[in-house]
Amino acid sequence: MTNAILRLDDVHTDIAQYHILHGISLDVPEGGVHVLLGRNGAGKTTTLRSIMGLWKAKAGAIVFRGRDITAMHTSDIARLGIAFVPENMGIFGGLTVEENMRLAATHGRFDKARLDRVFAIFPAMEKFWDRQAHALSGGQKQMLAISRAIIERRDLILIDEPTKGLAPAIIRNMIDAFREIGEETTILLVEQNFLFAKALGRTVAVIDDGRIVHRGGMAELAADAELQARLLSLSLEAH
Amino acid sequence: MKSLSATFTRFGGVMLLPVILALVAFVLIGRPSSWLTLTIAGLAMGMMIFLMASGLSLIFGLMDVLNFGHSAFVSFGAFIGATVLAALGIWVRGDSAFLNIAALVAAIGAATAFGALAGWFFERVIIKPVYADHLRQILITVGALIVAEEILLVIWGGTPMPVPRPAILTGSFLIGDVAVEIYRIFAFLLGLAVYVILHLTLNRTRIGLLIRAGVENREMVEALGFRIDRLFIGVFMAGSALAAMGGAMWAGYQGLITPALGSELMVMVFIVVIIGGLGSIQGSLLGALMVGLTTNYVAFLFPKLALASTMILMMIVLLWRPWGLKPAVKG
């Protein structure tokens, strides 16, 4: 693909003595939501963390907007305009909602219009603005983690299993929120929940045992029951 | 029981403990003058230990570094402060309050500046290679402490060194029939000022916000675009500088110091950090005041238990709150 904002080329990553990624190659097109599906332990989280530089790829190349970021420091990668929402949400429980968001705003100052937009997407953030984050519910913490990622314009947002442990009603709200966010930026979404992924994804890649085993349009996968059955039985837990 | 707990929390929670301890001691001691003398001594002692412990708590909490070499900064701070005061003998002994204060500022300033510089060197050379490896941290920092104590012996010798106290801080004043040592009031006020500065820095500035966030989740701070390693150096320098300042204050308090001063204090400093909870300045203050007051009250009421009092206090606190009285919130 020529309009890829992010390109992974034969990426290998080890965690301690374990070889987790066995040559991941993946293009993430600019704009919209792109999904990385896979079962537990397939290498989804490792892929996102390798992109962020939190675990260094031992071989291969990770290229963002034409720039090789494979060996860059995590903070420098973030400053290129990549936001990361980890699986555990990465919320600072001892800080208030405001302080959590202020850390993600350049020089600690909020753009009023941007903040209003975040409040429009997640009204709970305005309501609990002065509350310590550890006192929020699981769904509210997830909203805070995503709000923090979008409080400034980012070119790419990496989100790791945002629906994990959330109630179905909150997941429906999340779908609407992600659609809106995906209109202005690119999202690489790691998911196990196929219904959630299907509702949002423009493209999909399926990872298994540290390798990409399928890539294509989400609409094609959603429409092809046989392919779905093969990949789902291969890679996904039932949802 | 629940309503009692809610009332306790509403009126300040664990921050009330030093007040409760002082009230219980008042009842047990019986004589208001003795109680006041012991309370002031305990608060002054607590504040000096707070200076030494606050930096260690932040270093523990933010950097996850077990620095057993922290006491070397305390010892060096004590000896540098004492040396500067000795060198400025005329200013120290003179009647001029201005010269007295200048000598004091020079002594504490020199100790603190040395602590910051030595902290930078220590972090870059000793600590940096052993991040994320507690066993090596313990081994290398204990080794560094031994080397530092030998350097102290080489420079200042093994005989106890007298510490001149500026004339303005000698003597005492009377509150009713209670004589209050001026130095203790000064130690308390200096500790309080440092606490206020640390509290404002941590709660009102962006760097403070980053430190509080880093104590909770270093990785996420980096994923937000900040270099946590640069923050580490700053925190380590500040922690070492505070330890040296505490050492200089302790030297003036004791009047006679030996190279083993830091090691002797270190057990108490670690107890304060553990009681207070890792990574929390409020916790360090609370722990230090509890240790200072308990030591003085127990030494008066039950002299035979004096040495064990802080250990007993730590056991009680940990049985009640295994993470300390006021640890930094994680996650």
Contacts between the chains, C-beta under 8 A, distances in Angstrom:
chain1	res1	chain2	res2	distance
A	52	B	223	5.9
A	54	B	219	6.1
A	54	B	222	7.7
A	54	B	223	7.0
A	73	B	222	7.7
A	73	B	227	7.2
A	74	B	219	7.8
A	74	B	222	4.3
A	74	B	223	5.9
A	75	B	222	4.9
A	75	B	223	7.9
A	75	B	224	7.9
A	75	B	225	5.1
A	75	B	226	5.6
A	75	B	227	5.1
A	75	B	228	7.8
A	78	B	222	7.3
A	78	B	223	5.6
A	78	B	224	6.0
A	78	B	225	3.8
A	79	B	225	4.6
A	83	B	223	8.0
A	84	B	223	4.5
A	86	B	220	7.1
A	86	B	223	7.5
A	88	B	331	7.3
A	90	B	217	5.9
A	90	B	219	7.4
A	90	B	220	3.7
A	90	B	223	6.9
A	91	B	331	6.8
A	92	B	212	7.3
A	92	B	213	4.7
A	92	B	216	4.8
A	92	B	217	6.2
A	92	B	220	7.2
A	92	B	331	8.0
A	93	B	216	6.4
A	93	B	329	4.6
A	93	B	330	6.6
A	93	B	331	4.9
A	94	B	212	6.2
A	94	B	215	7.8
A	94	B	216	5.9
A	94	B	328	5.8
A	94	B	329	3.3
A	94	B	330	7.7
A	95	B	209	7.1
A	95	B	212	6.3
A	95	B	213	6.2
A	95	B	216	7.7
A	99	B	209	5.8
A	99	B	212	7.9
A	99	B	213	7.9
A	102	B	206	8.0
A	102	B	209	6.8
A	103	B	209	6.3
A	103	B	210	7.1
A	103	B	213	5.8
A	103	B	221	7.5
A	103	B	224	5.5
A	104	B	224	5.5
A	108	B	206	5.0
A	108	B	209	7.5
A	132	B	329	7.2
A	134	B	329	5.4
A	134	B	331	7.1
A	148	B	224	7.8
